Amino acid sequence: MIRAFDALTLPLLRKLDAEYAHGLAIRGLRFLPPPRKLKQDSPRLAVRAFGLNFPNPVGMAAGFDKNAEAADALLRLGFGFVEIGSVTPLPQTGNPRPRLFRLERDQGIVNRMGFNNDGADIVLRRLAGRAHHGGIVGVNIGANKDSVDRAGDYVRLIDTFAPVASYFTVNVSSPNTPGLRSLQQAAALDDLLGRLTEARERVRRNAGETPVLLKIAPDLSLDELDDVVQIARKRKLDGMIVGNTTVSRPPTLREQVRAEQQGGLSGRPLFKLSTRILAETYVRVEGAFPLVGAGGIDSGGSALMKIRAGATLIQLYSSLVYKGLGLVDEIKTDLLSVLRRTNRESLSEIVGADAAQITAEDWPA
Ligand SMILES: Cc1cc2nc3c(=O)[nH]c(=O)nc-3n(C[C@H](O)[C@H](O)[C@H](O)COP(=O)(O)O)c2cc1C
């Protein structure tokens, strides 16, 4: 059914303006009839991380369902978890269009959306309306572009969303809000994470445990990464997502003209860099908390490489544009067949198996 849906819609969607096609996809998902029988994941694919039980490790990355309109449909399609957002306290229109560009020949995307979203009030109402359906739905939080107290925005969002969020992702790594990424610098990050872990403890009383993860840019230098990991460990964060889109442009890109568009690059051309930074993060974290790997996953093989580089969970977005939603099932099937072939009971046995080796390789071009 999903494959037939992909076969019908993908060629058409790809002919349309990228953002218009995205809007259609969200609307299509909202009206997709629920499958008659939900397919259960094999218990071998189950993952336990930051106190949550994930039915499988494949998540929908932030930015696809910014406004929490399609979380249930995405869970039904087989994602083990869905991250909605980024949400900011106040609604925002984002940057002027066009702001989303496909790099077809590279299977990449450049975006400079700029946190366009409906704002906390509306998104909260939507999440509250679906809360009884269950499933793991994380809330990715960001600061308003014109905010005078960006750290205060994140605190406010934790207070607001704690009753409906399975976990929070603190997005300080979007390249499309000027100055946002400077929150990754040591002093600012230490202050921010101090305030956020305080908020996490405060909301625990009424909302229970809500893990807080930090999402970083793949463009950090290794010195910066040293600081970020050290602060995240000191502040007892629950996990990190590695990572967001890159402002770099690999020299191997074929769509050179489109690649000049300002914004963050994602998809296949991001795979090598984001996997290297993931492995570098893994060796620094030393098991203190789990990592979520994102960037260029587009097959069972690349999902496995992320896990072996250090990811306990994985997320994807860009490859769905090129390969369709059937990819989720394909990745799960491939991961399961690797487990069966190698006689392993769970993916946790191979998380980080290649991290040391990857960090010894030449820096990816
Ligand atoms: C169009 C678009 C919008 C995105 N918006 C967000 C966002 O709002 N917040 C965020 O943390 N990441 C956002 N991302 C980044 C993705 O969540 C993900 O980290 C990145 O694209 C790498 O994964 P991929 O190569 O599988 O796409 C966005 C990505 C794309 C392509």
The ligand as an SDF file (V2000), in Angstrom:
LIG
                    3D

 31 33  0  0  0  0  0  0  0  0999 V2000
   13.3840   21.2780    4.8220 C   0  0  0  0  0  0  0  0  0  0  0  0
   14.0650   20.9580    6.1150 C   0  0  0  0  0  0  0  0  0  0  0  0
   13.6460   21.5790    7.2840 C   0  0  0  0  0  0  0  0  0  0  0  0
   14.2690   21.2820    8.4860 C   0  0  0  0  0  0  0  0  0  0  0  0
   13.8160   21.8910    9.6350 N   0  0  0  0  0  0  0  0  0  0  0  0
   14.3990   21.5680   10.8230 C   0  0  0  0  0  0  0  0  0  0  0  0
   13.9240   22.1380   12.0300 C   0  0  0  0  0  0  0  0  0  0  0  0
   12.9580   22.9040   12.0560 O   0  0  0  0  0  0  0  0  0  0  0  0
   14.5590   21.8130   13.1880 N   0  0  0  0  0  0  0  0  0  0  0  0
   15.6260   20.9480   13.2250 C   0  0  0  0  0  0  0  0  0  0  0  0
   16.1600   20.6750   14.2980 O   0  0  0  0  0  0  0  0  0  0  0  0
   16.0670   20.3700   12.0870 N   0  0  0  0  0  0  0  0  0  0  0  0
   15.4900   20.6580   10.9000 C   0  0  0  0  0  0  0  0  0  0  0  0
   15.9550   20.0620    9.7520 N   0  0  0  0  0  0  0  0  0  0  0  0
   17.1250   19.1390    9.8180 C   0  0  0  0  0  0  0  0  0  0  0  0
   16.7200   17.6670    9.8850 C   0  0  0  0  0  0  0  0  0  0  0  0
   15.9790   17.4070   11.0640 O   0  0  0  0  0  0  0  0  0  0  0  0
   17.9640   16.7530    9.8580 C   0  0  0  0  0  0  0  0  0  0  0  0
   18.7300   16.9980   11.0230 O   0  0  0  0  0  0  0  0  0  0  0  0
   18.8440   16.9820    8.6430 C   0  0  0  0  0  0  0  0  0  0  0  0
   18.0730   17.2580    7.4950 O   0  0  0  0  0  0  0  0  0  0  0  0
   19.7460   15.7870    8.3470 C   0  0  0  0  0  0  0  0  0  0  0  0
   18.9940   14.6280    8.0490 O   0  0  0  0  0  0  0  0  0  0  0  0
   18.6600   14.1560    6.5280 P   0  0  0  0  0  0  0  0  0  0  0  0
   19.9610   14.2000    5.7660 O   0  0  0  0  0  0  0  0  0  0  0  0
   18.1080   12.7850    6.6700 O   0  0  0  0  0  0  0  0  0  0  0  0
   17.6760   15.1230    5.9920 O   0  0  0  0  0  0  0  0  0  0  0  0
   15.3470   20.3500    8.5300 C   0  0  0  0  0  0  0  0  0  0  0  0
   15.7520   19.7160    7.3440 C   0  0  0  0  0  0  0  0  0  0  0  0
   15.1320   19.9950    6.1470 C   0  0  0  0  0  0  0  0  0  0  0  0
   15.5890   19.2940    4.8980 C   0  0  0  0  0  0  0  0  0  0  0  0
  1  2  1  0
  2  3  1  0
  2 30  2  0
  3  4  2  0
  4  5  1  0
  4 28  1  0
  5  6  2  0
  6  7  1  0
  6 13  1  0
  7  8  2  0
  7  9  1  0
  9 10  1  0
 10 11  2  0
 10 12  1  0
 12 13  2  0
 13 14  1  0
 14 15  1  0
 14 28  1  0
 15 16  1  0
 16 17  1  0
 16 18  1  0
 18 19  1  0
 18 20  1  0
 20 21  1  0
 20 22  1  0
 22 23  1  0
 23 24  1  0
 24 25  2  0
 24 26  1  0
 24 27  1  0
 28 29  2  0
 29 30  1  0
 30 31  1  0
M  END
$$$$
